[in-house]
């Protein structure tokens, strides 16, 4: 059974930084592309960032380019989202997701999901 567990969410002031982590178990982590999505109540789950299985390719939503950095450590079965220069509009529940082999940026591309972690940015 594939399990994804996010951690690192919390409260931060605008302009600050926060690091989210996601640990995967149950499958060979290095074979899976990983993604981060976020969602606020009443809205669709939006793509934030993705990284290929080897870590060689990365993709970012326009809204976070230059501020967020995705990375992975295949030896530790973790993917990380470093968030800098946070804005109030970044407030959301952040979800980690996994899909076999090929990186994607749509909700329906991903088969496995974590439970989410709350990020709140205050003004």
ZICORBEL-V735937 format. One line per field, one symbol per residue. psi: psi as a letter, one per 30 degrees, with the letter a starting at -180 (. if undefined). A space follows every 50 residues. Layout:
# ZICORBEL-V735937
psi=???
This chain:
# ZICORBEL-V735937
psi=kkkkjllflakklkfalkkklkkklfljeffkkklkllklkgllkkkell klefgfkkkkkeffkfekkklljffghkkkjjjlhkleffklkkkklkkk dkklgkeffkfkklflkkkkkl.
